[in-house]
Amino acid sequence: MIREQSLDINLHKQLQKDLSFIKSFVHSQHCLLKPELPRKIIGARFYSKGYEAENGPLESANMPFFRSPRDADGHGTHTASTIAGRAVINASLYGMAMGNARGGAPSARLAIYKACWFNWCTDADVLSAFDDAIHDGVDILSLSLGPDPPQPNYFEDAISIGSFHAFQKGILVSASAGNSFLPGTASNVAPWILTVAASSIDREFNSNIYLGNSKVLKGVSLNPITMGSSYGLIAGSAAAASGIPATNASFCKNNTLDPTLIKGKIVICTTEAVTDNRRQKAIFVKQGGGVGMILIDHNAKEIGFQFVIPSTIIGQGSAEELQAYMSTEKSPIARIYPTKTIQHTKPAPKVAAFSSMGPNVVTPDILKPDITGPGENILAAWSPVSTEATVDNLPVNYNIISGTSMSCPHITAVAAILKSHQPSWSPAAIKSAIMTTATVMDNTNRLIGRDPNGTETTPFDYGSGHINPVAALNPGLIYDYDSQDILNYLCSHGASPAQLKNLTGELVQCPKSPTASYNFNYPSIGVSNMNGSLSVHRTVTYYGKGSTVFVASIDNPDGVNVTVSPTKLFFKGTGEKLTFRIDFIPFKSSNGGFVFGALIWNNGMHRVRSPIGLNVLSI
């Protein structure tokens, strides 16, 4: 099943909705168009035959929909406006995140291909959308969707197959890595796809709790509702309905709370699993007469959700303070305050707790994800028809949601701008520019951490790092490859003629001695089964003015000495290609896991960084 990669306000599982494809401005005459001219959306199609063949008529779902490209749930509107929305003054969600909003590539135009219905995307509809988008001549494809983990092999996965055909036609595919929280769950991991993880930005939405003892606990929520006074506090576990165990009641699920105990009180709830429906908990509290909810949620404590009553999410530290207060007060009270938007927070960015992680379960030599971008608490346009997940089910024109669905279009926008500046660049070249110029440092000049609590990260969390759009426009060096290089790579992994035909649509024969998989000219460097010393080769193309010299430096992975030959690359002019060798000499095994480092080429103007990931089985 293919699903959408957003953490909706009322869902914490992967869903699937709209495919958005971008037509960027490539030709100079496009750039002369006045921004106020119409035709932002230059095409829109929809696909339902596959869904209806598998699930019956759309009408049988008994859910709002349009039998047209029109968006009924907000997801497609949100992602498309993130890519290419024009500037809007004073956009906000109920006053939260107030400011001027615009997409990453506001002068780009959009073609929309709606291939999903009610959180389902069938392979037939997805592939039909791919075919039309390729035929229509789009420049970049943005897919905020992906398969449920584990990722299927590339020869049986509709997105992998469709994306390969796009790659063959010179179209970059940017796709979400997924929202599955755990290692080994990254999706859309084919080497011809730009796989996008999600990270936070330097903005928070605080809905704080004022306790009866004057202490303030930090909470996070999208709460526009004013609570007029303080109310009594009660733990869900202490308000269990008859016959319900206290532990079950603590999760605040349907029919687990005693209305006589929670009426007029703020109920403290907990999460049972990361897939819990957090919005529903508040609905059940409201139905029982509760006036507010405090949700203890260690994993999602940085993510803003909308609730039907004043509610906020706290992490373990605040939870301990809250429980200490309740244990010492005979009649504990609290008030939940409306959300305040806090700017310029530190540390940021952080990898979002929900963002799916590597390793790549299909081809571990390809380190995935590739890149991370803003995907937590993102404000963008919304379909006013979609009200299921808003406060009091009211229509809104802008919404704040989280997911790799939100990070993917940020990266797509950068790719569109790159394509407009370098129309001759291949998808691999654009991908390389984005990856090798990324940063792994946050705004406190420390390595990017991961929510919750800034835990230690690796390229399996953030890929090559966090997107740096300005640097990507002038990367200095490019790691390029074409579809034949990809086929050689797949051959090195033992792909059969039948599998390759399923991917390409043509009969492909592998060479008798295919190039070793670790020599595939990818911008990152991975070796998943290293036995003893090994040499890896890469080729870079220089893009710049005049002659230059790049000097190599190494961040050695733990237990491995790394050398580069030559240590300097002398380029006479733009477009020149040079090949170098990286020698890995291990002196201890990595105990079944990957160890990480980096190769950096620097000429004083450009810093070209490739992450290294090695699984050292023996020395």
N, C-alpha and C positions, 0 to 999 in steps of 0.2 A: 504493500500500500504506500502511495506517495502522499505526503502531508505538508501542510504549510509550516513555516519555521518561525512563528511568532508565539510569544507567551501572551495569549489574550488575557483580558482582565478576568475572565471567568474560567480560564483553562490553564493547566500546567502540563499539557502534553503537546506533542507535535501535531499540527494540523496541516491541511493543504488547501489552498484556494486559487488565487489568480496567478497566471504567468504574465509578467510584464516584460516587454522587449523594448529596447531603446534604439531609436534612429538618431545618431549623433550628427552634428554638423561636420561634414568632412570637407566640402568644397567651399572655397573662399566666398563665393557669392551668397551662400547661406548666412555667413557671418554678418552680411550687410543688412539683413532683414531687421526691421525695427522691432524691439522687444514687445511693443503693444499690439503687434499684428496677431490675428487669430491663428487657428490651426496648430495649437500646441499638440493636440492629438491628431495625427495624420492618418490613422487607421485603427480599426477595432473589429475583432472577430470573436466568435465564441464557438465552443465545441461541446456537444452534449451527447452525441450518438454513442460513444463508448460508455459513458456513465449510464445512459438509459438501457443499453443492452445488458449491462450487469445488474442494475438496480431497479429498473422499471422507470415509468414516467417521472419527470421532475416534480410534477404536482403531487405525487404520492408521498413525498417527504414531509408534507405539511409544514414547510418552513418558507419564510419570505425568499423570493428569488425573482429575477428577471430573465426571461428567455431571450437574452440579448447580451451584448458585452457589458451592459451597465452593472456597476458594482452594488451588491446588496449587503455586503458584510463589512466593508471598510478596508479590508486588507489590501486590495489592489490599489485603492486610492492612496492609502498611506505610503506604500512602497513607490508608486509612480511619482508622487509629489516629492518624495525624498530624492529621487533621481533628478528630476527636471522641473520641479515647480517654480513658477516665477515668484518674485518677491511679493509678500503680503505684509502690510503694516499692522502691528498690534494683534498678531495671531496668538491664541492661547487656548487652554482648556480650563474653562471657568476661572480665568485670570491667572492660572498657573503657567509658568514658562512664557510669560508675556514678552513679546518682542517682535522683531521683524523676521519672518520665516521665508526661506527660499530653498529650493533644491540645490544639489551639488553642481549640476550643470544646467542652469536655468535657460540657456539658449538652445538646448537640445529639444528635439521633437520626439514624440512617443508613438509607438504602435503597440496596441494592447491585444493580447491573445488570451481570452478567458477559457481555461481548459478544466476547471475544477468546480465542483458543486458540493455544498454542504460538507466541506472538509474532506472530500474525496477527489482524487485525480486518477483517472484510468490511464493505462499506458497508451491506449488507442487515441484518446483525446490529446494527451501530452505530445505524442509523436506527430499528430496532425498539426498541432500548433507549431511545433518545430519546423515541419515541412513548409508551412505557409510563411513563417517568419524568414526562413532562409530564402525562399523564392521571392519574397517582397524586398529583399536587399537590406535588411537591418545591419547595423554595424556592430552593435553590442546586444547580447541577450542577458537579461537579468532574471534569475529564477530564485524567488524567495520560497522555495519548496524543496523537498527531498524525501528519499525513502526512509522508512523507519529502520533503526538499526536492528541487526547488523546490515551494513551496506551489501547489496547483492554484487556479484561479480559483474564486471563491465559489459559482458556479452549478453546479460539477461536483464539489464537495468535500462528502462526507457530513457531516463535522463542522460545516462552515459552514452547511449547509442545516438540519441538526437544531438547531443553536444559534440560528439565526434564528427558528425556530418556538418555541423556548423563550423567547427574548427577547420575542416577541409576547405570550406568556402571563405576562410579568412575572418570568421566571426568569433570574437571572444565571448565565452560564456562565464558569467560571474554567478555563483550559486551559494546558498546558505549551507553552513556546516552542520546545522541542527541544534536542537535545544535539549539534549538528553543528559546533561550534567556530568556524565561519567566517562572514564577513559575508554578508548576503543569504540566510541559511538559516532565519530565524525562521519557524515554522509557527503555525497557528491565529491568523492575523493579521487576520481580519475585524473591522471596527469594532464589532460587537456582542458580541465575545468579549473577556474580560479576559485578556490574554496575559502569561504569567509567565516571567521569566528566573530564573536560579539564582545564588545568592551563598553565600559562606562565612559561618560564625559565628566567634565568638571562642574557638574550641576546636580543638586540633590533636591528632593521634595520631602521636606520634613513636616510631619504631623505629630507634634510632641505631646507627651502625656504629663500633665501637672498633677502630682500626687497631693494628698491631704497634708503631708508633712512639708510641703513647699519644694520638694525635690522635683526636678524635671528629667524625664526620660526621653531620649531621642527615639522617635519612631519615623517610619517612612510610609507614605500613603499619597494618594491623589484624592484628598478629602476636602471638598468645598463647603461642607456643612458645619455651621457653628453650633456648638453644644452650649446652651445657655447657662448651665451651672454644673457643679460637680455631682456625680452620682456614685452610688455604692458599687464596689467591686466584688465579683464572685468568680471563682475559677469554674470552668466547665466541669471539671472532675468533681466539684462539690455540689453540682446542680444536676446530677444524673436523674433521669426519669426512672420511674419504677421498673425494676428488673434489668436496668442497664448498668453494666460495670462502670466504675468511675473512670477507668482508662478510656473506654469507648466514648464516654460523655465529654472527655477533654478535647476530642477532635471536633466537637460541635457539628455533628452530622444530623441528618433529618431524624426527628423523633427520639433523640437521645437526651434532650434537656427538659427539665421540669419547668413549665411556664410559671408556676407559682413561686419558684425560687429565683428566676432570672428577670421577672417583670420589673421594669424601671431601673435595671442595673447594667453596668458595663461588664460583659462576660469575657473572661480570659480563655482563649482557645489555643490549641497547639495543632501542628501539622503531623499527620501520620506518615505521609510519603510525599516526595517532591511532585508527584502527579496530582495531589489534592486540588480540588476546586475551591480556591480561597474565597471567591466571591459568594459561593453558595453558603459558606459557613455564616457569613453575616446575614444572609437572607433567612436562615433558620433561627438565628438569634433574634432577628426582628419579628419573625412569626411567633416566637414565644414571648414577646413583650420586652425583650432587651432593647436598650437605647444606644448601645455602643459595643464595639468589640476590639479587644487587643489580641492580636495574633502573634504568638511566639513562633518564629520561623527563621531558624538559623541560616538556611540556604537562600531564602528570598528576601532577606532583610534590607536589601538595597533597591528592591524593585517596587515601583509604584503600581498600586492597584486601585480601582474604583470600587466602592462598596455602597450598599443601599442605606447604611446608617453610619454615623461617625466611627471610623475604624482606622487602625494603624498597625504596622508590623514592627516588631522589635526582635533583636537578636539575643544571644545567650547572656551577654553582659547586662543589658537592661532587664532581661527576664529575672536574673538573680537579684537585682535591686528591687524589682517589683515584688518578688516573692518574699524578700526580707521585710519589706514594708508591711505586706499583708499579714505576715506572721507575728508582727509586733503591735498591730493596731486592732482594736476590738471591732471598729466599724470603718474599714478602709474605704476611702473615696478617691475619685480621680476625675479629671476632665480631659477630653481629647480635643486638641485645638485644630483649626483648619490648617491646611497645608501652606507652608511658606516655601517659596522658591529660593534656594541658596546657590549663589554663583561662586565660581572660582574655588571650588573645593579641592582639597588635596588628601591623599594622593589620587591622581587620575592620569591616564586611564588605568582601569583595572579590568582584567578579563572577567566577564560576567559569569556568575555561578552556574547558570544554565547552559552556557556555551559548550557544545559537544567537543570532545578531545580526541586527539590521536592516541595511539598510532593508527595508521592506515591499515585496516584489517584485510584489504585485498592485495595491495602491493606495498609492503612496509618500507621498501627502499625510497618511496616517494613520501617525504615528510608532509603530513597534513595536520591541521589546516595550513593554508598558504599565507594568510594575512588576517589581521583583525581590524575592525572598524567600529564606529559608534553603533551600539545596538541596545542600549539600556535606557529606558525612559525617554524615548524619542518622540518629539512633537512633530506631527505632519497632518496633512489633510485627511478627512474622513468622510465617508458617505453618511449623510444625515438619515438615511433609511435604516442604518444599522444602529439600533438602540439597546439591544439585549444586554450589553456589557457596560452601559453608562449609568451614572447616578440617576435614580428614579426613572430609568428607561427614557430619558429625554434625548432628542436629537442634538448632535454636535457637528460642527464643521471641521473641527480639529480634535485630534485625540493623541494621548500619550500611551504608547505600548512598547513592549520589549520583545526582543528575539533576534535570532540571526536573520530573520526576515527583514529586520530594520537595518542591520549592519551591511547586508549584501547590497542594497541600493546605494549606500554611501560609496562603496568601492566601485560600483557600476558607473557612478557619476564621474569619478576620477578617470576610469578607463575611457569614458566617452570624450572627456577633455583631451586625454592623450591621443586618442584616435583622430581628433580634429586637428591637433598640432602635428601629428605624424601619420598622415593617411596611408602611407605605404607600409607601416609597421604591421607585422604579423600578430596574431593573438598571443603567441609565445613571447614576442618582444614587449608587448604592452604588459603582460603578466610579469615579466622579468623586471621591468622598470618599477612597477608597483612593489614587488617583493624586496628587491635589493636596496631600495631607499627607505624602507620602513625603519621605525625606531623601536628599540626594546626598553627604553627608559621612560619613566613617568615624570610628572611635573615636580617631583622632589629629587630628581636626578638619581633615582634608584631603579632597579630592574622592575618592570611591570609585574604587579602581583595579581592574585586572583581572589575574587569574592568567594566565600566570606572570609573576612579578616586578613586579606592580603597574603594568602598562602603562596608558597613558592611556585613558580611557573617554569615551563620549558617551551620549546617550539611546538610541542603537542598541544599547548594551550593557545598560543598567539601566532603560530606559524613563523614567518620572518619578522613579525613585529606589528606595531600599530601603523596604520596608513599615514604617510607624510606626502600630501598631494603636491606641494610645491617642489619638493625634491624629485618626485616621480616624473615631473615634466622634463628634467634634465639629468638622467641617471648616469651618464658617462659611459658605462659598459652595459651590454645586453647579452643575456644567454638566450640564444634562439634555437628553435627546432621546428620541424614540420611534421606532417602526418606520416610520412615514411619513417621518420625517426621514432614516432610513437609505435608504429607497427613493429619495427625492429625491437623496441623495448618489450612489447607484448610477446614477441617470439622468444625473447630471452627468458621469459617467465613460463614458457611451455605452451603458449596458446596454440590450439589446433586450427587447421584450415576451416573447420565448421564454425568454430567460435569467431574467427576473424571475419568470416562471411556474414555472420549474424550482426557484427558490428559495422562492417563497411558496405554490405550489400553486394560484394564482389568476391570472387575466389582469389585468395591471397596465399602464396606459398612462402614459408619462412626460409631464410638462408640456412645452409647447413651449419654455419658457425655464427650465430647472431652476436652482435655487440653485447658485452656484459651489461647487465641492467644498471649497475652503478655508474656506467659511463654515459648514460642518457643525459643530455645537456640541460638538465633541470637547474633552476636558479638556487635551489637548496641541494645539499649533498647528503645522501643517506645510504648506509650500508646496514642491512638488517641481519646479516649472518656473516660476521667477520671472523675468519679463522687465520690468525697470524697476520703478518704484514700485508698491506695491499696498496696498490697504486690506482688512483682514479684520475680521469682526464676530463677537462672542460675546455670549451672554446668560447671566447667573448668577442663581441663586435664593438668597436669604439664609435661613439657618436659625440662629436665635439668639434671645436675650431682649432685647426693647426695640429702640430705634433704635440705629444705629451708622453709622460712616463708614469705608469701606475706601479706602486710598490705594495707588496703583499705583507700582511701581518696575520697572525694566527692567535685565536683564543683556543687553547688546547682542550679537548674533552678529557675528563678525568680518566687517567690510566692510559692515555694514548699520546705519543709524540707525533706531531704533524709538521711536515716540511713541504714547501712549494718550490717547484722548479719550472721555469726560472722564477726568481724572486722579484724581478722587475719586468714589466711589459712595456716595450718601446713602440709607440704608434706614430706613424708618419702623417696620417690624416684620417678623417672620418670615413667610416665604412670598412676600415681594415679589420681583419680577423686574426687573432692569435690564440694558440692552444697552450695550455699549461698542464702540469702534472701535480697531483697532491699525493704525498706518500704518508700513509698511516702506519705507525709502528707501535703496536700495543705492548704494554708491560704488565697489565693485569686485566682479567676478564671483567665484564660489566654485570656479572651475576644475573644474566637473563633479561636485563633491562637496557634501555638506551642511555648513552652518555652524550652530552652535547657540548658543542663549541661553535666556532665561527671562523670563516675566512673573510678578510676584508682587503679590498684593493683600494688604494688611495693615491690620488695625484695632486692633493692640495686643494682641489676644487670639488671633487666627487668622492664620496665614500660609498663603495659598492660592497654590501655585506651579504654573505650567504651563510645561513645556519648549517651546522654539521650535526648529524645524528648517527651514532654508531652503536650497534649491538655486538659487543666483543665476546664471542663464544669461547675462543681460546687464543693463546699467545704463541 
